Amino acid sequence: MIDYRTKNPNAAAASRRPTRHLVIGSNGQVGTELSRALVARDGPEAVITADLKPEGLQPGVLHEALDVTDAPAVQDLLRRHRITQVWHLAAALSVRGEQDPAWAWRLNMEGLLNVLEAARQLHVDRVFWPSSIAVFGPSTPPDPAPQNAVMDPVTVYGVSKVAGEGWCRWFRARHGLDVRSLRYPGLLSWRTPPGGGTTDYAVEVFHAALRGEVFRCPLHPDETLPMMAMDDAVRATLELMAAPAERLCESGAYNVAGLSFSPRELVQAIHQHGVLLKVEYVPDVRQAIASSWPARLDDRAARADWGWQPRHDLAALVDTMLSRLSATSRVR
């Protein structure tokens, strides 16, 4: 039996180096908020952000333009800044990936392999890479989806995440690289715009509600999916990366659950806050994707191994989204 908890042979040396975080895909939905959290925790001098866009979003933080499919550029960036932890978030999501499958596969797979290989060669202490509920498919038990389940994804995004989990396991087993991963559910943020995912309807509906527009929902009203407040997702990511390696028993990615709801339940919760919202249900290609995903996740492994606990229920999530969007005037 392979022990996937093999320690990085360079971990002791890496632990004596000053912590230097590299957030790749830092201008995206998760990258923006994760970069912000790392700066708040460790200071701007400990964080480097990187994205295709040449301008960063974190004040006082060094930012570099990076195409993650350029392997020499990835390695050069890690070497120049003496990076000890990589947070690799650049990816093509489910809806955009179906529109251009070859581009999505190249970005998701070549990007990940470039990061893993550079991290191996340069003795990086730890790597985070997000997986997704998109790894699951029609054959997965839907309520809840087990930690270890059949994975028959129906999207290029999901296929790339299954392959990515395999590569992370391989680098961990073969090279002792400490790679950690979460299967993110749908993520809701009031700070950043949606990024082209199937679950993004749950963010778009708040913008429509506060603009007084009719919301055209792309899913059936009773299509229940796993969701999570962005604050919970960022906290889960930080907690996983801070956990002692000997406590982590999963070789690939951990299920993490926040809450589950359908479009109908979300709209009802918005109405309960006194916001008038008219909805038309017009299922499109996103419904076919959503119907292949589970309604809930079994995250007992995450709770047992590193103490995961979500903080937002549906009422708290809706209250946060409405109040923060209204206060910041960021309705789009």
C-alpha positions in Angstrom: 0.0 0.0 0.0 1.4 3.4 -0.9 1.7 5.8 2.0 0.4 9.1 0.5 1.4 10.9 3.6 5.1 10.6 2.6 6.8 13.7 3.9 8.5 16.1 1.5 12.3 15.3 1.9 13.0 19.0 1.7 10.3 20.0 4.2 12.7 20.5 7.1 14.9 22.9 5.1 11.8 24.7 3.6 10.4 25.2 7.1 13.5 27.3 8.0 12.9 29.7 5.1 10.7 32.8 5.5 7.2 32.0 4.2 6.7 33.4 0.7 3.3 32.8 -0.8 2.6 32.8 -4.6 -1.1 33.1 -5.6 -1.5 32.2 -9.2 -4.8 33.3 -10.7 -4.9 36.1 -8.1 -7.4 38.3 -9.9 -10.1 35.6 -10.1 -13.0 35.0 -7.8 -11.2 32.8 -5.3 -7.7 34.2 -5.9 -8.8 37.8 -5.0 -10.2 36.8 -1.7 -7.5 34.3 -0.8 -4.7 36.9 -1.6 -6.5 39.4 0.6 -6.7 36.9 3.5 -3.0 35.9 3.2 -2.0 39.6 3.2 -4.1 40.2 6.3 -2.6 37.2 8.0 1.1 37.3 7.0 1.6 40.8 5.7 2.1 42.2 2.1 5.8 41.4 2.0 5.0 37.6 2.3 2.7 37.5 -0.7 3.3 37.6 -4.5 0.3 37.6 -6.8 0.3 36.5 -10.4 -2.3 36.6 -13.1 -2.6 36.9 -16.9 -3.5 40.5 -16.2 -0.5 42.7 -15.6 -2.1 44.7 -12.8 -2.8 43.2 -9.4 -5.7 43.9 -7.0 -3.9 43.9 -3.6 -2.5 47.3 -2.6 1.2 47.1 -1.6 1.6 43.6 -2.9 4.1 42.7 -5.6 2.3 41.4 -8.7 3.6 39.7 -11.8 2.0 38.9 -15.1 2.1 35.1 -15.7 0.8 32.6 -18.2 0.7 29.5 -16.2 0.9 27.3 -19.3 4.5 28.7 -19.8 6.6 26.2 -17.8 9.9 28.2 -17.8 8.0 31.3 -16.7 6.4 29.4 -13.8 9.7 28.0 -12.7 11.5 31.4 -13.0 8.8 33.1 -10.9 9.1 30.5 -8.1 12.9 30.7 -8.2 13.3 34.5 -8.2 10.9 35.0 -5.3 12.1 32.0 -3.3 8.5 30.8 -3.0 7.7 28.3 -0.2 3.9 27.9 -0.7 2.0 28.0 -4.0 -1.7 28.6 -4.2 -2.6 27.6 -7.8 -6.1 28.9 -8.7 -5.9 29.7 -12.4 -8.5 27.6 -14.2 -11.3 27.5 -16.8 -14.6 26.8 -15.1 -17.5 24.6 -16.3 -19.5 26.8 -18.6 -16.6 28.5 -20.3 -14.8 25.2 -20.6 -17.7 23.7 -22.6 -17.4 26.6 -25.0 -13.8 25.9 -25.7 -12.8 22.5 -24.5 -9.2 22.4 -26.0 -8.3 25.7 -24.4 -9.9 24.7 -21.0 -8.0 21.4 -21.0 -4.7 23.1 -21.8 -5.1 25.8 -19.2 -6.3 23.4 -16.4 -3.8 20.5 -17.1 -0.7 22.2 -18.4 -1.0 24.8 -15.8 -1.2 22.3 -12.9 1.6 20.1 -14.3 3.9 23.2 -14.7 3.2 24.2 -11.1 3.7 20.7 -9.7 6.9 20.2 -11.6 8.4 23.6 -10.7 7.4 23.0 -7.0 9.1 19.6 -7.1 12.3 20.9 -8.6 12.6 24.0 -6.4 11.7 22.2 -3.2 8.5 24.2 -2.5 7.2 23.4 1.0 3.5 23.1 0.1 1.1 23.5 -2.8 -2.7 24.1 -2.8 -4.8 23.3 -5.8 -8.6 23.4 -5.9 -10.7 20.5 -7.1 -14.5 20.8 -7.5 -17.8 19.0 -7.2 -17.5 18.8 -11.0 -15.5 15.6 -10.5 -18.8 13.8 -9.7 -21.3 12.6 -12.3 -24.5 10.8 -12.8 -23.2 7.6 -11.2 -22.2 9.3 -7.9 -24.5 8.9 -5.0 -26.2 12.3 -4.9 -27.3 12.8 -1.3 -24.7 12.9 0.0 -21.7 12.3 -2.3 -19.2 10.2 -0.4 -15.6 11.3 0.1 -14.5 8.3 -2.1 -17.0 7.9 -4.9 -17.5 7.1 -8.5 -16.3 10.0 -10.7 -17.8 10.2 -14.1 -17.9 13.9 -14.9 -19.9 15.3 -17.8 -17.8 18.4 -18.4 -14.2 19.1 -19.6 -13.8 21.0 -16.3 -14.8 18.0 -14.3 -12.6 15.7 -16.4 -9.6 18.0 -15.8 -10.3 18.0 -12.1 -10.4 14.2 -11.9 -7.1 14.1 -13.8 -5.7 16.8 -11.6 -6.5 14.9 -8.4 -4.6 12.0 -9.9 -1.6 14.1 -10.7 -1.6 15.5 -7.2 -1.6 12.0 -5.7 1.2 10.9 -8.0 3.5 13.8 -7.2 2.8 13.2 -3.5 3.5 9.5 -3.7 6.4 9.6 -6.1 8.2 12.8 -5.1 6.9 13.5 -1.5 5.5 16.8 -2.7 3.0 18.1 -0.1 0.0 18.9 -2.3 -3.4 19.7 -0.7 -6.8 20.1 -2.3 -10.5 20.8 -1.6 -13.5 19.9 -3.7 -15.1 23.3 -3.7 -18.9 23.5 -4.0 -20.5 26.5 -5.6 -19.0 29.7 -4.1 -20.8 32.9 -3.3 -18.9 36.2 -2.9 -20.1 39.8 -2.6 -16.6 41.1 -3.3 -15.9 39.5 -6.7 -18.0 38.9 -9.8 -18.9 35.4 -11.0 -16.3 33.6 -13.0 -18.2 31.5 -15.5 -19.4 28.5 -13.4 -22.7 26.6 -13.4 -23.4 27.6 -9.8 -22.9 31.3 -10.5 -26.6 31.8 -10.8 -26.6 32.0 -7.0 -24.5 35.2 -7.1 -26.2 36.7 -10.2 -29.6 36.5 -8.5 -28.5 39.0 -5.8 -27.3 41.5 -8.4 -30.6 41.2 -10.2 -32.6 41.5 -7.0 -30.9 44.7 -5.9 -31.2 46.2 -9.4 -34.9 45.5 -9.5 -34.6 43.3 -12.5 -36.4 40.1 -13.5 -33.9 37.2 -12.9 -33.8 34.5 -15.6 -32.7 31.5 -13.7 -30.8 28.9 -15.8 -31.7 26.0 -13.5 -34.9 24.2 -12.6 -36.4 25.7 -9.4 -35.8 22.6 -7.4 -32.3 21.7 -8.5 -30.5 21.4 -5.2 -26.7 21.9 -5.2 -23.9 22.2 -2.7 -22.9 25.8 -2.0 -20.6 27.7 0.3 -20.0 31.3 1.4 -16.7 32.6 0.1 -15.5 33.4 3.6 -16.0 29.8 4.6 -14.2 28.6 1.5 -11.2 30.8 2.2 -11.1 29.8 5.8 -11.3 26.1 4.8 -8.4 26.6 2.4 -6.2 28.3 5.0 -7.1 25.7 7.7 -6.3 22.8 5.4 -2.9 24.3 4.4 -2.1 24.9 8.1 -3.0 21.4 9.3 -0.1 19.1 10.3 0.7 16.7 7.4 0.4 13.7 9.7 -3.3 14.4 10.3 -4.2 14.4 6.6 -5.3 10.9 5.6 -6.9 11.7 2.2 -4.5 11.3 -0.8 -6.5 13.5 -3.2 -9.0 16.2 -2.4 -11.3 16.6 0.6 -15.0 17.1 0.3 -16.0 20.3 2.1 -19.7 21.1 2.7 -21.2 24.4 3.5 -24.9 24.3 2.8 -27.2 23.1 0.0 -30.2 24.8 -1.5 -32.3 25.0 -4.7 -33.0 28.2 -6.7 -36.6 28.2 -5.3 -35.2 28.1 -1.7 -32.8 30.8 -2.4 -35.4 33.1 -3.9 -37.7 32.4 -0.9 -34.9 33.4 1.5 -34.3 36.7 -0.4 -38.1 37.4 -0.2 -37.9 36.9 3.5 -35.5 39.8 3.7 -38.1 42.1 2.2 -36.6 42.2 -1.3 -39.0 42.1 -4.2 -37.7 39.7 -6.8 -39.4 38.2 -9.9 -37.9 35.1 -11.3 -38.4 33.3 -14.6 -37.0 29.8 -14.8 -35.4 29.2 -18.2 -33.2 26.2 -17.9 -30.3 26.1 -20.4 -27.0 24.1 -20.8 -26.2 24.8 -17.2 -29.1 22.6 -16.1 -27.7 19.6 -17.8 -24.4 20.1 -16.0 -26.1 20.7 -12.6 -28.3 17.7 -12.9 -25.2 15.5 -13.0 -23.8 16.9 -9.7 -24.8 15.8 -6.1 -27.2 17.7 -3.9 -25.0 17.4 -0.8 -21.4 16.4 0.1 -20.3 14.0 2.8 -17.4 15.9 4.5 -16.9 13.8 7.6 -13.2 13.2 6.5 -12.5 16.9 6.6 -14.2 17.3 9.9 -12.3 14.4 11.4 -8.8 15.1 10.0 -8.5 18.9 10.4 -11.6 20.1 12.2 -13.6 21.6 9.4 -16.8 23.4 10.4 -18.9 25.8 8.2 -20.3 29.0 9.7 -22.9 30.2 7.2 -26.4 28.8 6.9 -28.8 30.0 4.2 -30.2 32.9 6.3 -26.7 34.2 7.2 -25.5 33.8 3.6 -28.5 35.8 2.2 -28.1 38.5 4.9 -24.4 38.9 4.1 -24.8 39.0 0.4 -27.7 41.6 0.4 -26.2 43.8 3.1 -22.7 43.9 1.7 -23.7 44.4 -1.9 -26.0 47.2 -0.9 -23.4 48.9 1.3 -20.6 48.7 -1.3 -22.8 49.7 -4.3 -21.2 46.8 -6.3 -24.3 45.6 -7.9 -23.6 44.9 -11.5 
